[in-house]
Amino acid sequence: MPRPCPGQLPDLSGLDLAALRGIDHPVLAEVIEGMVERVTHPAEILNAFDSGVA
């Protein structure tokens, strides 16, 4: 069962991707890395998506 967030989440909407990558947070780093991977290797992601659809 997910634990509730202990407080307000920070507003990161004004930051660009370069600034977000500089924040030391393991979950945020993983999300950003996934976004970068999609941009740098879009054909691989699309191929994996097409392969999973039955």
Number of C-alpha atoms within 10 A of each C-alpha: 3 4 5 6 7 6 6 6 7 6 7 9 7 8 10 9 11 9 10 16 16 9 10 9 10 9 9 13 15 12 12 16 13 12 12 13 13 14 11 11 10 12 11 12 14 12 10 11 10 10 9 8 6 4
